[in-house]
């Protein structure tokens, strides 16, 4: 419940997962919150839109059981049952370079303690030789021994570290990049060792179930917009979409002024939960020691290729691919609403991370490139008609996890009292994921509540470090 006597007010700029989290956390602590979003919807870069009669996600978003902050977010907005986790990690991996009938391998876990939980899967993984499988175990042990607090890790690239630890190019392609490209949005040679080590230590080497995969079984907009709005409304947050913030400044009395077209809002605290370049434009002088570092944080694209066939062509919820430009393929037939039509059509979405070579390609070129690859990967597509083919592009989908990026990522607290930063690009220790976005929002809430003298709400996510 809000404490009206204190009159504490906050403005959160940005309605992605970081901003929604920050707004919920502050409101739950009794602060009167206004959430401003320039788009007509909430959800940031994890959203849906209508295409004809279908609900289309702009990109395939998944999370892991170890993503405890995002799981808290799903619970907080009442969406956990709509984005369930696998009971146990199981990833079909198809290598199109092999003869049909010998293409399928699986990465799955057993109900055994770490690292034995993956032992049988790696021992029988057909896409690596016996010697390569043995080398993976040695590298995993070395990775487990890395100290994630060592700043030197950020300056190294993951690919170089893998090579130094006996990983062949095939091993990198068929295992390390299979996971790493999807989670980091970069190949091993372009990724910070610190971020890669964090992903693999947390996801594969911390808890047997840590890497179990979850994904939305409904359109993302149901989770991150409709249900998020409902939770925000219930918490008393004032939501304003289609509202672009033009400036943020601190008054002589220590309060903040937030300018939007036609009016001014005043607040005791402001959270900038926008991309790094937008944050740079809004930061008042002196808020960061070196604000230009925000502009040095690179970005990386993600391309999604959407194909609707007139019949079923894939009989698993998703798969990963080797020996082809195709990376991951997901069945979106049910979540898009296509299954409800009952005409037997199937909707596949190809999630292509680190997609610099394809992100600007014309749709016709992408169709010519990817449909034949799907015919190699999924034999039943060869006799199927393509009802629709389209693409969605996020040219700045994530920050680039390049070596050295860690020193560029600011924390939640700025040098301007009452001004806080949130976003997956801030210093959460995680790569640019939904998990990082939610964690950044809770970091901003904790910092703001401490300065405002407000108690931390019990329902706010508590990180492992704070717990």
Buried (B, 14 or more C-beta within 10 A) or exposed (E): EBEEEBEBBBBBBBBBBBBBBBBBBBBBBBBBBBBBBBBEBBBBBBBBBEBEEBBBBBBBBBBBBBBBBBBBBBEBBBBBEBBEBBEBBBBBBBBBEBEEEEBBBBBBBBEEEBBEBBBEBBEEBBBBEEEBBBBBBEBBEBBBEBEEEEEEBBEBBBBEBBBEBBBBEEBBBBBBBBBBBBBBBBBBBBBBBBBBBBBBBBBBBBBBBBBBBBBBEBBBBBBBBBBBBEBBEEBBBBBBBEBEBEEBBBEEEEBBBBBBEEEEBEBBBBBBBBBBBBBBBBBBEEBBEEBEBBEEBBBBBBBBBBBBBBBEBBEEBBBBBBBBBBBBBBBBBEBBBBBEEEEEBBBBBBBBBBBEEBBEBEEEEBBEBBBEBBBBBBEBBEEBEEBEBBBBBBEBBBBBBBBEBBEBBBBBBBEBEBBBBBBBBBBBBBBBBBBBBBBBBBBBBBBBBEBBEBEBBEBBBBBEEEE
